[in-house]
């Protein structure tokens, strides 16, 4: 059973509808093929609620963020962490916390600030990213680029993931050129094609556009791009979509077939004494036998085996919706009997058979259930609604991070 908040729920698509002027089905036809500029007037709402200048300053100076959550760059050079971090003072001696004094100086000198992982550290962005990931079916991460006036943060390059640029403040001029490496994989970074990228970025751009607050720019992976802030400070969110592709399907097919070969005694036998594994002719007969067995095994791989393999990779690619450990524990302390609970969002939960019942497998982990519990939990998850379950089951589901207590409204 799939979480009703997960990918492919056509009745929702709240995240996708916020950043494109196309119907989700129409957007799917252009996905990964062409960049697209969507002006703010064609969208339902601006993005100030996701990130504004005040939120940026609070993240940089009040939240105690550490170096992994910030990069600082200028003209393609990324600074070492030590140039903008220091200890947090008495009682907070971690030495790589952001130094807002250093950041003020660097930003005034023209450096771009890149707030990384906002889908983990900034609640409005976290909620949006989870909705968008559920709509797209692909994992999502979000960074923010804060660029001082008339500055270019990074030279022309391409990304190995699709990107949505959400302009939240100021204006930014973008130039996009056609790919020199179409649909690049994660092990095919632009630095491996630096000369071709430099040459490709010299020609007439395919798209030359200035983003204003509320605008969106969609950049499929592989498309060359560079940007320059105009006038005042420019702030935008970069939504990176780490797409699933057919290479992942091939990995799943080959891994399933390889494990099937391990069950065949003939494929586990030792090679003969005196074999030279560096000699192609010495391996010819064994290679022919393995190739034939592997082709047979690949032909036997079915969709359910591939889906199970990819599901195991998909679960940790996104986190479930946030929960409240303290408030949930207090609710259980007050008594689980009659406590209404709702399924935690974005769980991606499935019930898998086990020797003595079932195991609920989700982004929260694994939870054994007996047959009666499995039937009750399965129906509850499928409904996605608030319910009152048996007290012991309620306690187990809440502690496992599967159920969220529904707090009564304040008086």
C-alpha positions as CSV (number, residue, x, y, z in Angstrom):
1,X,0.0,0.0,0.0
2,X,1.3,3.4,-1.0
3,X,1.0,6.5,1.1
4,X,-1.8,8.5,-0.5
5,X,0.5,11.6,-0.3
6,X,3.0,10.0,-2.6
7,X,3.8,10.3,-6.3
8,X,1.2,10.3,-9.0
9,X,-1.8,11.5,-6.9
10,X,-3.5,13.6,-9.7
11,X,-6.0,15.1,-7.4
12,X,-3.3,17.0,-5.5
13,X,-0.1,18.0,-7.3
14,X,0.0,21.0,-4.9
15,X,3.8,21.4,-5.2
16,X,3.9,21.0,-9.0
17,X,1.0,23.3,-9.6
18,X,2.7,26.1,-7.7
19,X,5.7,26.2,-10.0
20,X,4.4,25.6,-13.5
21,X,1.6,27.0,-15.6
22,X,0.9,23.7,-17.3
23,X,-1.4,21.0,-16.3
24,X,0.6,18.1,-14.7
25,X,-0.2,15.8,-17.7
26,X,1.0,18.5,-20.1
27,X,4.1,19.2,-18.1
28,X,5.0,15.5,-18.3
29,X,5.3,15.7,-22.1
30,X,8.0,18.4,-21.9
31,X,9.7,16.9,-18.8
32,X,13.5,16.7,-19.3
33,X,13.5,18.0,-22.8
34,X,13.2,21.8,-22.9
35,X,13.8,24.7,-20.5
36,X,10.8,26.8,-19.6
37,X,10.4,30.3,-18.2
38,X,7.1,30.8,-16.3
39,X,6.4,34.4,-15.3
40,X,4.9,35.2,-11.9
41,X,1.6,36.3,-13.5
42,X,1.0,32.8,-14.7
43,X,1.4,31.2,-11.2
44,X,-0.9,31.1,-8.3
45,X,1.3,32.9,-5.7
46,X,4.7,34.4,-5.2
47,X,7.4,32.6,-3.1
48,X,8.0,35.1,-0.3
49,X,6.5,32.6,2.2
50,X,9.2,30.1,1.3
51,X,12.2,32.4,1.7
52,X,12.7,36.1,2.0
53,X,15.6,38.4,3.0
54,X,14.7,38.3,6.7
55,X,14.6,34.5,6.7
56,X,18.0,34.4,5.0
57,X,19.6,36.6,7.6
58,X,18.0,34.6,10.4
59,X,19.4,31.4,9.0
60,X,22.9,32.9,8.6
61,X,23.1,34.5,12.1
62,X,20.5,33.0,14.5
63,X,20.2,29.3,13.8
64,X,23.7,28.1,14.6
65,X,24.0,26.5,11.2
66,X,27.3,24.7,10.4
67,X,29.5,24.7,7.4
68,X,27.9,21.9,5.5
69,X,24.8,24.1,5.2
70,X,26.5,27.0,3.5
71,X,28.9,27.4,0.6
72,X,30.5,30.8,-0.4
73,X,31.6,31.3,-3.9
74,X,32.7,34.0,-6.4
75,X,33.4,33.7,-10.1
76,X,33.4,29.9,-9.9
77,X,35.7,29.6,-6.9
78,X,34.3,28.1,-3.7
79,X,35.9,29.3,-0.4
80,X,37.2,26.9,2.2
81,X,34.9,26.6,5.2
82,X,37.4,28.1,7.5
83,X,37.1,31.5,5.7
84,X,33.5,32.0,7.1
85,X,33.2,29.8,10.2
86,X,34.3,29.9,13.8
87,X,33.4,28.6,17.2
88,X,30.1,29.4,18.8
89,X,31.4,30.7,22.1
90,X,30.9,29.4,25.6
91,X,28.7,26.4,25.7
92,X,28.7,26.0,21.9
93,X,32.3,25.2,21.1
94,X,31.7,23.6,17.7
95,X,34.3,25.2,15.5
96,X,32.5,25.3,12.2
97,X,29.4,27.4,12.9
98,X,28.7,30.3,10.5
99,X,30.4,33.5,11.3
100,X,28.0,36.3,10.3
101,X,30.7,39.0,10.6
102,X,32.8,37.2,8.0
103,X,29.7,36.6,5.8
104,X,28.8,40.3,5.9
105,X,32.3,41.2,4.7
106,X,32.4,38.5,2.0
107,X,28.9,39.3,0.7
108,X,29.8,43.0,0.5
109,X,32.9,42.0,-1.5
110,X,30.7,40.3,-4.1
111,X,30.6,36.6,-3.0
112,X,27.5,34.5,-3.5
113,X,26.0,32.7,-0.4
114,X,24.6,29.3,-1.1
115,X,22.4,28.0,1.7
116,X,22.3,24.2,1.2
117,X,19.8,21.7,2.3
118,X,16.9,24.1,3.1
119,X,14.6,21.1,2.7
120,X,16.0,19.9,6.0
121,X,16.5,23.2,7.9
122,X,13.7,25.6,6.9
123,X,10.2,24.5,7.6
124,X,8.3,26.3,4.7
125,X,10.8,24.9,2.2
126,X,10.7,21.4,3.8
127,X,6.9,21.2,3.3
128,X,7.0,22.5,-0.3
129,X,9.8,20.1,-1.2
130,X,8.0,17.1,0.2
131,X,4.8,18.0,-1.8
132,X,6.8,18.5,-5.0
133,X,8.8,15.2,-4.5
134,X,5.5,13.4,-4.0
135,X,4.1,15.0,-7.2
136,X,7.1,14.2,-9.3
137,X,8.0,10.8,-8.0
138,X,11.7,11.9,-8.0
139,X,13.7,12.9,-4.9
140,X,14.1,16.7,-4.3
141,X,16.6,18.9,-2.6
142,X,16.5,22.7,-2.2
143,X,19.3,25.3,-2.0
144,X,19.1,29.1,-1.9
145,X,21.5,31.3,-3.9
146,X,21.9,34.8,-2.5
147,X,23.9,37.0,-4.9
148,X,25.0,40.6,-4.3
149,X,24.3,43.3,-7.0
150,X,26.0,42.9,-10.4
151,X,27.7,39.6,-9.4
152,X,27.9,36.2,-11.1
153,X,28.1,33.3,-8.7
154,X,29.2,30.5,-10.9
155,X,30.6,30.3,-14.5
156,X,28.6,28.4,-17.2
157,X,28.1,24.8,-16.3
158,X,25.5,22.1,-16.3
159,X,23.9,20.1,-13.5
160,X,23.4,16.3,-13.4
161,X,19.9,16.8,-12.0
162,X,16.9,18.8,-13.2
163,X,16.4,22.2,-11.7
164,X,13.6,24.6,-10.9
165,X,14.7,28.1,-10.2
166,X,12.3,30.1,-8.0
167,X,13.1,33.8,-7.9
168,X,12.2,35.1,-4.5
169,X,13.8,38.5,-4.5
170,X,15.6,40.9,-6.9
171,X,16.3,40.3,-10.5
172,X,18.6,37.8,-12.1
173,X,19.7,37.4,-15.8
174,X,20.0,33.9,-17.0
175,X,21.6,32.5,-20.2
176,X,20.9,28.9,-21.2
177,X,22.7,27.0,-24.0
178,X,22.0,23.5,-25.4
179,X,23.7,20.5,-23.8
180,X,27.1,19.3,-24.8
181,X,26.3,16.1,-22.8
182,X,22.6,15.3,-23.1
183,X,21.0,13.8,-20.0
184,X,24.2,13.5,-18.0
185,X,24.5,10.9,-15.2
186,X,25.8,11.7,-11.7
187,X,29.3,10.3,-12.7
188,X,29.4,12.6,-15.8
189,X,29.9,16.1,-14.2
190,X,30.5,19.1,-16.3
191,X,34.1,19.3,-15.2
192,X,34.8,16.2,-17.4
193,X,33.6,18.3,-20.4
194,X,35.0,21.7,-19.3
195,X,36.4,22.6,-22.8
196,X,33.1,21.7,-24.6
197,X,31.1,23.6,-21.9
198,X,33.3,26.7,-22.3
199,X,32.9,26.6,-26.1
200,X,29.2,25.8,-26.0
201,X,28.5,28.8,-23.7
202,X,30.1,31.2,-26.2
203,X,27.4,30.9,-28.8
204,X,23.9,32.5,-29.1
205,X,21.9,31.3,-26.0
206,X,18.8,29.2,-26.5
207,X,17.1,31.1,-23.8
208,X,18.0,34.6,-22.5
209,X,15.7,35.7,-19.7
210,X,15.7,37.9,-16.6
211,X,13.8,36.4,-13.7
212,X,11.8,38.7,-11.5
213,X,10.3,37.9,-8.1
214,X,7.8,35.1,-8.4
215,X,9.1,33.8,-11.8
216,X,10.2,30.2,-12.3
217,X,12.8,28.8,-14.7
218,X,12.9,25.1,-15.4
219,X,16.3,23.7,-16.5
220,X,16.6,20.1,-17.5
221,X,19.8,18.3,-16.6
222,X,22.6,18.9,-19.0
223,X,21.6,22.3,-20.2
224,X,24.4,24.9,-19.8
225,X,23.5,27.9,-17.7
226,X,25.0,30.9,-16.0
227,X,23.3,33.9,-14.1
228,X,24.1,37.4,-13.1
229,X,22.3,39.5,-10.4
230,X,21.0,42.8,-11.6
231,X,20.5,45.9,-9.6
232,X,20.0,44.9,-6.0
233,X,20.5,41.7,-4.1
234,X,19.1,38.6,-5.9
235,X,17.7,35.6,-4.0
236,X,16.4,32.4,-5.6
237,X,15.7,28.9,-4.6
238,X,17.2,26.1,-6.7
239,X,15.1,23.0,-6.5
240,X,17.2,20.1,-7.6
241,X,15.3,17.0,-8.8
242,X,17.5,13.9,-8.6
243,X,15.7,12.0,-11.3
244,X,15.2,8.3,-11.6
245,X,16.2,7.1,-15.1
246,X,16.4,3.9,-17.0
247,X,19.9,3.3,-15.8
248,X,18.4,2.8,-12.4
249,X,16.0,0.3,-13.8
250,X,18.9,-1.5,-15.5
251,X,20.8,-1.7,-12.2
252,X,17.8,-3.3,-10.6
253,X,17.4,-5.8,-13.4
254,X,21.1,-6.8,-13.4
255,X,21.2,-7.0,-9.6
256,X,18.1,-9.3,-9.5
257,X,19.5,-11.4,-12.3
258,X,22.9,-11.7,-10.6
259,X,21.3,-12.9,-7.4
260,X,19.3,-15.5,-9.4
261,X,22.6,-16.8,-10.9
262,X,24.0,-17.3,-7.4
263,X,21.2,-19.9,-6.8
264,X,22.5,-22.0,-9.7
265,X,25.2,-24.6,-8.7
266,X,26.7,-24.5,-12.2
267,X,27.4,-20.7,-11.8
268,X,29.0,-21.2,-8.4
269,X,31.6,-23.8,-9.5
270,X,35.3,-22.9,-9.4
271,X,37.2,-22.2,-12.6
272,X,39.7,-24.9,-13.5
273,X,43.2,-25.1,-12.0
274,X,45.8,-23.1,-14.0
275,X,43.3,-20.7,-15.5
276,X,44.6,-17.3,-16.5
277,X,41.8,-14.9,-15.8
278,X,43.8,-12.1,-17.6
279,X,43.7,-14.2,-20.9
280,X,40.5,-13.6,-22.9
281,X,40.9,-16.9,-24.7
282,X,41.2,-18.8,-21.4
283,X,37.8,-17.3,-20.3
284,X,35.9,-17.9,-23.5
285,X,34.0,-21.0,-22.5
286,X,33.2,-19.7,-19.0
287,X,32.1,-16.4,-20.4
288,X,29.8,-18.1,-22.9
289,X,28.2,-20.1,-20.1
290,X,27.8,-17.0,-17.8
291,X,26.4,-14.9,-20.7
292,X,23.8,-17.5,-21.6
293,X,22.8,-18.0,-17.9
294,X,22.6,-14.2,-17.4
295,X,20.5,-13.7,-20.4
296,X,18.1,-16.3,-19.2
297,X,18.0,-14.8,-15.8
298,X,17.4,-11.3,-17.2
299,X,14.5,-12.7,-19.2
300,X,12.9,-14.0,-16.0
301,X,13.1,-10.8,-14.1
302,X,9.6,-9.4,-13.6
303,X,8.3,-6.0,-12.7
304,X,7.6,-6.7,-9.1
305,X,11.3,-7.7,-8.4
306,X,12.5,-4.5,-10.1
307,X,9.9,-2.4,-8.2
308,X,11.0,-3.9,-4.9
309,X,14.6,-3.2,-5.6
310,X,13.9,0.4,-6.5
311,X,11.5,0.9,-3.5
312,X,14.4,0.0,-1.2
313,X,16.4,2.9,-2.8
314,X,13.5,5.3,-2.9
315,X,12.6,5.2,0.8
316,X,15.8,6.8,2.1
317,X,16.0,9.3,-0.8
318,X,13.4,11.5,1.0
319,X,12.5,11.9,4.7
320,X,9.0,11.4,6.1
321,X,7.1,14.4,7.3
322,X,8.4,16.0,10.5
323,X,7.0,14.9,13.9
324,X,7.0,16.2,17.4
325,X,8.9,13.8,19.7
326,X,8.1,15.7,22.9
327,X,4.5,16.4,22.3
328,X,3.9,12.8,21.0
329,X,5.5,11.4,24.1
330,X,3.3,13.6,26.3
331,X,0.2,12.5,24.4
332,X,1.1,8.8,25.1
333,X,1.8,9.6,28.8
334,X,-1.7,11.2,29.0
335,X,-3.0,7.8,27.8
336,X,-3.2,6.1,24.4
337,X,-6.7,4.8,25.0
338,X,-9.1,6.8,22.8
339,X,-6.2,8.9,21.4
340,X,-6.9,9.8,17.8
341,X,-4.0,9.4,15.4
342,X,-3.3,10.1,11.7
343,X,-0.8,8.5,9.4
344,X,2.5,10.4,9.3
345,X,2.9,12.1,5.9
346,X,5.2,10.9,3.1
347,X,5.8,7.6,4.8
348,X,5.9,5.5,1.6
349,X,4.6,2.6,3.6
350,X,4.1,-1.0,2.5
351,X,3.1,-4.2,4.3
352,X,5.4,-7.1,3.5
353,X,4.7,-10.7,4.5
354,X,6.6,-12.3,7.4
355,X,6.6,-15.7,9.0
356,X,4.3,-14.7,11.9
357,X,2.3,-11.9,10.2
358,X,3.5,-8.8,8.3
359,X,6.2,-6.1,8.5
360,X,5.3,-2.5,8.0
361,X,8.2,-1.1,5.9
362,X,8.3,2.7,5.6
363,X,10.7,5.7,5.8
364,X,10.3,5.4,9.5
365,X,11.8,1.9,9.6
366,X,10.4,-1.6,10.1
367,X,7.6,-2.5,12.4
368,X,6.4,-6.2,12.9
369,X,2.6,-6.6,13.0
370,X,0.5,-9.7,13.7
371,X,-2.3,-10.6,11.2
372,X,-5.0,-8.7,13.0
373,X,-2.8,-5.6,13.5
374,X,-1.7,-5.7,9.8
375,X,-5.3,-5.7,8.6
376,X,-6.3,-2.8,10.9
377,X,-3.1,-0.7,10.0
378,X,-3.5,-1.5,6.3
379,X,-7.0,-0.1,6.2
380,X,-6.1,2.9,8.3
381,X,-3.1,3.8,6.1
382,X,-5.2,3.3,2.9
383,X,-7.8,5.8,4.3
384,X,-5.2,8.3,5.4
385,X,-7.8,9.5,7.9
386,X,-7.8,10.2,11.7
387,X,-8.7,7.0,13.6
388,X,-8.8,5.6,17.1
389,X,-6.9,2.3,17.2
390,X,-6.3,-0.2,20.0
391,X,-4.3,1.4,22.8
392,X,-1.3,-0.9,22.6
393,X,-1.2,-0.6,18.8
394,X,-1.5,3.1,19.0
395,X,1.5,3.3,21.4
396,X,3.6,1.1,19.1
397,X,2.7,3.1,16.0
398,X,3.4,6.5,17.6
399,X,6.7,5.4,19.1
400,X,7.7,3.9,15.7
401,X,7.1,7.2,14.0
402,X,4.2,5.9,11.9
403,X,1.3,7.5,13.7
404,X,0.9,11.2,14.7
405,X,-1.3,12.0,17.7
406,X,-4.0,14.5,16.8
407,X,-3.9,17.3,19.4
408,X,-7.3,18.8,20.5
409,X,-7.8,22.4,19.5
410,X,-6.7,25.0,22.1
411,X,-9.5,26.4,24.2
